[in-house]
């Protein structure tokens, strides 16, 4: 496992823990959305949804 892979895994773990804390009262799908949005914001360094989707490489139409 490369240093970059370990860093990414560590970051995802920290974001999962944080998102779990702030989304306890939500349903599982909403918890997953919060976790993915947080990761997308961090990865894209932007809060625009279109940039988050591009960063996550989701198959969604961008308007």
N, CA, C and O atoms as a printed pandas DataFrame, in Angstrom:
     atom_number atom_name residue_name chain_id  residue_number  x_coord  y_coord  z_coord
0              1         N          UNK        A               1    0.852   -1.177    0.000
1              2        CA          UNK        A               1    0.000    0.000    0.000
2              3         C          UNK        A               1    0.897    1.239    0.000
3              4         O          UNK        A               1    1.782    1.376    0.845
4              5         N          UNK        A               2    0.660    2.126   -0.946
5              6        CA          UNK        A               2    1.490    3.328   -1.055
6              7         C          UNK        A               2    1.104    4.348    0.015
7              8         O          UNK        A               2    0.063    4.237    0.662
8              9         N          UNK        A               3    1.957    5.322    0.175
9             10        CA          UNK        A               3    1.709    6.384    1.149
10            11         C          UNK        A               3    0.430    7.132    0.788
11            12         O          UNK        A               3   -0.364    7.484    1.661
12            13         N          UNK        A               4    0.242    7.370   -0.505
13            14        CA          UNK        A               4   -0.959    8.082   -0.952
14            15         C          UNK        A               4   -2.220    7.281   -0.627
15            16         O          UNK        A               4   -3.214    7.852   -0.180
16            17         N          UNK        A               5   -2.188    5.982   -0.844
17            18        CA          UNK        A               5   -3.340    5.128   -0.550
18            19         C          UNK        A               5   -3.658    5.129    0.940
19            20         O          UNK        A               5   -4.823    5.171    1.335
20            21         N          UNK        A               6   -2.616    5.082    1.759
21            22        CA          UNK        A               6   -2.828    5.117    3.214
22            23         C          UNK        A               6   -3.406    6.453    3.650
23            24         O          UNK        A               6   -4.271    6.504    4.524
24            25         N          UNK        A               7   -2.930    7.533    3.043
25            26        CA          UNK        A               7   -3.443    8.859    3.373
26            27         C          UNK        A               7   -4.918    8.964    3.009
27            28         O          UNK        A               7   -5.715    9.483    3.790
28            29         N          UNK        A               8   -5.283    8.475    1.836
29            30        CA          UNK        A               8   -6.677    8.508    1.397
30            31         C          UNK        A               8   -7.546    7.667    2.327
31            32         O          UNK        A               8   -8.628    8.097    2.726
32            33         N          UNK        A               9   -7.076    6.471    2.670
33            34        CA          UNK        A               9   -7.834    5.598    3.571
34            35         C          UNK        A               9   -8.004    6.244    4.941
35            36         O          UNK        A               9   -9.074    6.157    5.543
36            37         N          UNK        A              10   -6.954    6.890    5.433
37            38        CA          UNK        A              10   -7.009    7.571    6.721
38            39         C          UNK        A              10   -8.011    8.724    6.674
39            40         O          UNK        A              10   -8.810    8.896    7.595
40            41         N          UNK        A              11   -7.965    9.502    5.611
41            42        CA          UNK        A              11   -8.884   10.624    5.451
42            43         C          UNK        A              11  -10.332   10.144    5.388
43            44         O          UNK        A              11  -11.205   10.708    6.048
44            45         N          UNK        A              12  -10.585    9.101    4.594
45            46        CA          UNK        A              12  -11.944    8.567    4.495
46            47         C          UNK        A              12  -12.430    8.052    5.845
47            48         O          UNK        A              12  -13.602    8.211    6.188
48            49         N          UNK        A              13  -11.539    7.438    6.607
49            50        CA          UNK        A              13  -11.904    6.960    7.938
50            51         C          UNK        A              13  -12.281    8.103    8.863
51            52         O          UNK        A              13  -13.268    8.018    9.594
52            53         N          UNK        A              14  -11.498    9.170    8.834
53            54        CA          UNK        A              14  -11.789   10.336    9.667
54            55         C          UNK        A              14  -13.099   10.995    9.250
55            56         O          UNK        A              14  -13.891   11.400   10.101
56            57         N          UNK        A              15  -13.328   11.104    7.931
57            58        CA          UNK        A              15  -14.576   11.698    7.453
58            59         C          UNK        A              15  -15.773   10.825    7.813
59            60         O          UNK        A              15  -16.839   11.345    8.142
60            61         N          UNK        A              16  -15.608    9.503    7.752
61            62        CA          UNK        A              16  -16.691    8.593    8.133
62            63         C          UNK        A              16  -17.040    8.764    9.605
63            64         O          UNK        A              16  -18.213    8.817    9.974
64            65         N          UNK        A              17  -16.022    8.849   10.432
65            66        CA          UNK        A              17  -16.249    9.034   11.867
66            67         C          UNK        A              17  -16.952   10.361   12.133
67            68         O          UNK        A              17  -17.928   10.410   12.881
68            69         N          UNK        A              18  -16.459   11.435   11.521
69            70        CA          UNK        A              18  -17.058   12.757   11.705
70            71         C          UNK        A              18  -18.496   12.785   11.199
71            72         O          UNK        A              18  -19.388   13.288   11.882
72            73         N          UNK        A              19  -18.723   12.244    9.996
73            74        CA          UNK        A              19  -20.079   12.267    9.446
74            75         C          UNK        A              19  -21.018   11.414   10.289
75            76         O          UNK        A              19  -22.200   11.735   10.409
76            77         N          UNK        A              20  -20.507   10.328   10.875
77            78        CA          UNK        A              20  -21.322    9.508   11.767
78            79         C          UNK        A              20  -21.761   10.274   13.000
79            80         O          UNK        A              20  -22.878   10.098   13.486
80            81         N          UNK        A              21  -20.884   11.120   13.500
81            82        CA          UNK        A              21  -21.203   11.926   14.678
82            83         C          UNK        A              21  -22.282   12.956   14.354
83            84         O          UNK        A              21  -23.227   13.128   15.124
84            85         N          UNK        A              22  -22.146   13.639   13.220
85            86        CA          UNK        A              22  -23.087   14.726   12.923
86            87         C          UNK        A              22  -24.385   14.248   12.284
87            88         O          UNK        A              22  -25.328   15.029   12.156
88            89         N          UNK        A              23  -24.453   12.972   11.876
89            90        CA          UNK        A              23  -25.660   12.507   11.178
90            91         C          UNK        A              23  -26.359   11.355   11.898
91            92         O          UNK        A              23  -27.082   10.587   11.265
92            93         N          UNK        A              24  -26.158   11.223   13.194
93            94        CA          UNK        A              24  -26.741   10.113   13.956
94            95         C          UNK        A              24  -28.252   10.019   13.820
95            96         O          UNK        A              24  -28.795    8.918   13.731
96            97         N          UNK        A              25  -28.933   11.142   13.804
97            98        CA          UNK        A              25  -30.397   11.123   13.831
98            99         C          UNK        A              25  -31.035   10.928   12.458
99           100         O          UNK        A              25  -32.260   10.862   12.356
100          101         N          UNK        A              26  -30.234   10.836   11.412
101          102        CA          UNK        A              26  -30.757   10.680   10.055
102          103         C          UNK        A              26  -30.825    9.211    9.655
103          104         O          UNK        A              26  -30.202    8.351   10.278
104          105         N          UNK        A              27  -31.593    8.944    8.607
105          106        CA          UNK        A              27  -31.687    7.585    8.066
106          107         C          UNK        A              27  -30.356    7.202    7.412
107          108         O          UNK        A              27  -29.518    8.064    7.146
108          109         N          UNK        A              28  -30.170    5.903    7.155
109          110        CA          UNK        A              28  -28.920    5.411    6.553
110          111         C          UNK        A              28  -28.622    6.054    5.195
111          112         O          UNK        A              28  -27.478    6.435    4.949
112          113         N          UNK        A              29  -29.618    6.188    4.300
113          114        CA          UNK        A              29  -29.311    6.839    3.016
114          115         C          UNK        A              29  -28.844    8.291    3.188
115          116         O          UNK        A              29  -27.946    8.748    2.481
116          117         N          UNK        A              30  -29.458    9.005    4.128
117          118        CA          UNK        A              30  -29.050   10.392    4.365
118          119         C          UNK        A              30  -27.663   10.448    4.999
119          120         O          UNK        A              30  -26.882   11.353    4.708
120          121         N          UNK        A              31  -27.356    9.482    5.866
121          122        CA          UNK        A              31  -26.015    9.419    6.455
122          123         C          UNK        A              31  -24.968    9.202    5.369
123          124         O          UNK        A              31  -23.906    9.825    5.388
124          125         N          UNK        A              32  -25.271    8.316    4.424
125          126        CA          UNK        A              32  -24.336    8.049    3.325
126          127         C          UNK        A              32  -24.156    9.302    2.462
127          128         O          UNK        A              32  -23.041    9.626    2.054
128          129         N          UNK        A              33  -25.264   10.003    2.188
129          130        CA          UNK        A              33  -25.190   11.236    1.402
130          131         C          UNK        A              33  -24.293   12.257    2.096
131          132         O          UNK        A              33  -23.443   12.874    1.455
132          133         N          UNK        A              34  -24.478   12.435    3.391
133          134        CA          UNK        A              34  -23.665   13.393    4.143
134          135         C          UNK        A              34  -22.193   13.020    4.063
135          136         O          UNK        A              34  -21.340   13.884    3.860
136          137         N          UNK        A              35  -21.891   11.728    4.224
137          138        CA          UNK        A              35  -20.499   11.269    4.155
138          139         C          UNK        A              35  -19.898   11.539    2.780
139          140         O          UNK        A              35  -18.769   12.019    2.680
140          141         N          UNK        A              36  -20.645   11.234    1.721
141          142        CA          UNK        A              36  -20.127   11.439    0.369
142          143         C          UNK        A              36  -19.993   12.918    0.031
143          144         O          UNK        A              36  -19.042   13.314   -0.643
144          145         N          UNK        A              37  -20.934   13.738    0.490
145          146        CA          UNK        A              37  -20.840   15.184    0.249
146          147         C          UNK        A              37  -19.608   15.753    0.957
147          148         O          UNK        A              37  -18.873   16.549    0.374
148          149         N          UNK        A              38  -19.380   15.349    2.210
149          150        CA          UNK        A              38  -18.200   15.832    2.930
150          151         C          UNK        A              38  -16.916   15.436    2.211
151          152         O          UNK        A              38  -16.004   16.250    2.067
152          153         N          UNK        A              39  -16.845   14.187    1.762
153          154        CA          UNK        A              39  -15.657   13.738    1.035
154          155         C          UNK        A              39  -15.501   14.520   -0.271
155          156         O          UNK        A              39  -14.393   14.920   -0.630
156          157         N          UNK        A              40  -16.607   14.736   -0.977
157          158        CA          UNK        A              40  -16.561   15.475   -2.237
158          159         C          UNK        A              40  -16.119   16.913   -2.062
159          160         O          UNK        A              40  -15.358   17.440   -2.873
160          161         N          UNK        A              41  -16.597   17.549   -1.001
161          162        CA          UNK        A              41  -16.185   18.928   -0.717
162          163         C          UNK        A              41  -14.684   18.973   -0.448
163          164         O          UNK        A              41  -13.980   19.848   -0.953
164          165         N          UNK        A              42  -14.208   18.032    0.345
165          166        CA          UNK        A              42  -12.778   18.001    0.662
166          167         C          UNK        A              42  -11.953   17.698   -0.585
167          168         O          UNK        A              42  -10.931   18.341   -0.822
168          169         N          UNK        A              43  -12.386   16.732   -1.374
169          170        CA          UNK        A              43  -11.611   16.317   -2.547
170          171         C          UNK        A              43  -11.607   17.375   -3.645
171          172         O          UNK        A              43  -10.586   17.595   -4.298
172          173         N          UNK        A              44  -12.755   18.035   -3.849
173          174        CA          UNK        A              44  -12.843   19.028   -4.919
174          175         C          UNK        A              44  -12.394   20.412   -4.466
175          176         O          UNK        A              44  -12.143   21.293   -5.289
176          177         N          UNK        A              45  -12.294   20.596   -3.158
177          178        CA          UNK        A              45  -11.964   21.903   -2.573
178          179         C          UNK        A              45  -12.953   22.964   -3.043
179          180         O          UNK        A              45  -12.590   24.113   -3.295
180          181         N          UNK        A              46  -14.211   22.547   -3.154
181          182        CA          UNK        A              46  -15.272   23.423   -3.641
182          183         C          UNK        A              46  -16.600   22.926   -3.086
183          184         O          UNK        A              46  -16.742   21.742   -2.783
184          185         N          UNK        A              47  -17.569   23.820   -2.951
185          186        CA          UNK        A              47  -18.876   23.413   -2.439
186          187         C          UNK        A              47  -19.935   23.323   -3.533
187          188         O          UNK        A              47  -21.087   22.992   -3.254
188          189         N          UNK        A              48  -19.558   23.613   -4.768
189          190        CA          UNK        A              48  -20.518   23.517   -5.873
190          191         C          UNK        A              48  -20.777   22.052   -6.191
191          192         O          UNK        A              48  -19.846   21.265   -6.368
192          193         N          UNK        A              49  -22.059   21.700   -6.261
193          194        CA          UNK        A              49  -22.449   20.313   -6.467
194          195         C          UNK        A              49  -21.876   19.735   -7.754
195          196         O          UNK        A              49  -21.459   18.577   -7.777
196          197         N          UNK        A              50  -21.850   20.523   -8.823
197          198        CA          UNK        A              50  -21.319   20.014  -10.093
198          199         C          UNK        A              50  -19.843   19.641   -9.968
199          200         O          UNK        A              50  -19.409   18.648  -10.550
200          201         N          UNK        A              51  -19.073   20.419   -9.221
201          202        CA          UNK        A              51  -17.655   20.100   -9.028
202          203         C          UNK        A              51  -17.473   18.882   -8.123
203          204         O          UNK        A              51  -16.553   18.088   -8.323
204          205         N          UNK        A              52  -18.346   18.739   -7.134
205          206        CA          UNK        A              52  -18.287   17.562   -6.262
206          207         C          UNK        A              52  -18.565   16.306   -7.070
207          208         O          UNK        A              52  -17.866   15.304   -6.921
208          209         N          UNK        A              53  -19.589   16.352   -7.934
209          210        CA          UNK        A              53  -19.941   15.195   -8.765
210          211         C          UNK        A              53  -18.787   14.838   -9.692
211          212         O          UNK        A              53  -18.473   13.660   -9.863
212          213         N          UNK        A              54  -18.157   15.836  -10.290
213          214        CA          UNK        A              54  -17.005   15.572  -11.166
214          215         C          UNK        A              54  -15.874   14.900  -10.389
215          216         O          UNK        A              54  -15.248   13.960  -10.879
216          217         N          UNK        A              55  -15.620   15.383   -9.190
217          218        CA          UNK        A              55  -14.552   14.822   -8.370
218          219         C          UNK        A              55  -14.847   13.382   -7.981
219          220         O          UNK        A              55  -13.950   12.539   -7.983
220          221         N          UNK        A              56  -16.100   13.096   -7.647
221          222        CA          UNK        A              56  -16.484   11.738   -7.246
222          223         C          UNK        A              56  -16.679   10.822   -8.444
223          224         O          UNK        A              56  -16.882    9.619   -8.284
224          225         N          UNK        A              57  -16.619   11.392   -9.649
225          226        CA          UNK        A              57  -16.804   10.644  -10.898
226          227         C          UNK        A              57  -18.142    9.912  -10.933
227          228         O          UNK        A              57  -18.219    8.753  -11.339
228          229         N          UNK        A              58  -19.188   10.603  -10.503
229          230        CA          UNK        A              58  -20.538   10.038  -10.525
230          231         C          UNK        A              58  -21.110   10.144  -11.932
231          232         O          UNK        A              58  -20.805   11.082  -12.667
232          233         N          UNK        A              59  -21.929    9.189  -12.292
233          234        CA          UNK        A              59  -22.587    9.203  -13.601
234          235         C          UNK        A              59  -23.903    9.975  -13.505
235          236         O          UNK        A              59  -24.983    9.387  -13.547
236          237         N          UNK        A              60  -23.801   11.276  -13.378
237          238        CA          UNK        A              60  -24.972   12.136  -13.278
238          239         C          UNK        A              60  -24.883   13.210  -14.354
239          240         O          UNK        A              60  -23.797   13.663  -14.718
240          241         N          UNK        A              61  -26.035   13.601  -14.848
241          242        CA          UNK        A              61  -26.067   14.706  -15.801
242          243         C          UNK        A              61  -25.798   16.005  -15.062
243          244         O          UNK        A              61  -26.390   16.267  -14.015
244          245         N          UNK        A              62  -24.912   16.807  -15.605
245          246        CA          UNK        A              62  -24.602   18.100  -15.008
246          247         C          UNK        A              62  -25.335   19.175  -15.775
247          248         O          UNK        A              62  -25.280   19.230  -17.003
248          249         N          UNK        A              63  -26.013   20.018  -15.048
249          250        CA          UNK        A              63  -26.788   21.086  -15.688
250          251         C          UNK        A              63  -25.938   22.335  -15.752
251          252         O          UNK        A              63  -26.389   23.365  -16.253
